Amino acid sequence: MADHSRLDRLSGEACVVGIGETDYRADYTIKPGPNSPDSYALAARSFSRALADSGLAKDDIDGLVVGPTLAMELTGEMLGLDTRFTAQADAVNAIIQATLAIAAGLAECVALVYGNNQRSASTQYGGPNAMGGERFQAYVYYAPWGLTSQGALYAMMANRYMAETGFTPADLGRIAIAQRDFARLNGNAILTEPLGIDDYLSARTICEPLRRPDYCLVNDGGVALIVTTRERAKRLRQAPVAIAGIGASDLHRDAASLRPRFLDFYHSGHAETAAQVYGMAGIGQRDVDLLQVYDSFSIHVPVALEGFGFCPIGGAAGFLADTGIGPGGGLPTNTSGGMLCESYMQGWNHQVEAVRQLRNQAGSRQVGGARHAQYVSDVAGKTASVIYSAEVRQ
């Protein structure tokens, strides 16, 4: 089990001091072709912007964590970095890796870099030519059960969740509409057309009960963050955003037979992760000013709201109706528009949005007085969370 006393000592020891991302909306208007940038070029662009945002020099970077779309060695070479610590991880685990590396003294300034040219490369996430089928058979396709894409998998999850809780298609629509409303306030979001409940309910069904607005985008892009020590962060250009809490719990037992996903919708992993992340940050759910949820599909959101204790198990529909997660709601969620509407960056853009909100730099979608932002994720049996804080400990 997690050693909470050791975790607690890491709270605020690492801070995000630089953020960068590519021009999702502008790039989406460009027709993919042979001259489209590859994943490394997109990653390099976002890294350059994050470095400029931080005020650090490239030679200050002595740690590197790259997203799984990129090779570690090639990324380091292309960015011109010599580092003492190098790792590969998804978005939430990149934050955790950087925090641990800094706390252990393995690095002082860590760049977290991701790039994906999935649209230009015509990446498929379903069907016989889907990406990664030979490597992620148990996760992506669940071929023995006839599920040939993530959409089919999450549709099955949504059907069971609805049967268990009474959650309706209109309740699911509240999520897509709330995120679209935030996207309409974001000049870098791809999907900004108005979306009402009638529009949602009449939208094309892709895999019942999921409609087109329930699916994430597929687009090109890159994201980067710079993480450093608390002491160094205080001397830099931007107001530092502390990594106040981290937590993780992986559910791999019987994953290929779908047990952890369908038995309790990952709630056992959520509970363990929640105990870690809230305990380390020293806050509770009521202190969270905005929430970022990994949203490859909209059904992630109600499951996370329940699993992390924002509402009772089975109570997400009432929470969405009474509290609200859109602009002006009681728990603003996926405030950039998320991966449904802003950009599908596999959770990386959520980290940038959390930092931007806590810096008070989110423009017309700014959550007033935001002090604590939480990111939660449950993918492939991995549940994880980060709490960011605008309050850096003295």
Beta strands, then each sheet from edge to edge (+ up, - down):
strand 1: 14-21
strand 2: 63-66
strand 3: 85-88
strand 4: 109-116
strand 5: 205-207
strand 6: 210-211
strand 7: 221-229
strand 8: 241-250
strand 9: 290-293
strand 10: 372-379
strand 11: 382-389
sheet 1: 3+ 2+ 4+ 7- 1+ 8- 11+ 10- 9-
sheet 2: 5+ 6-
end
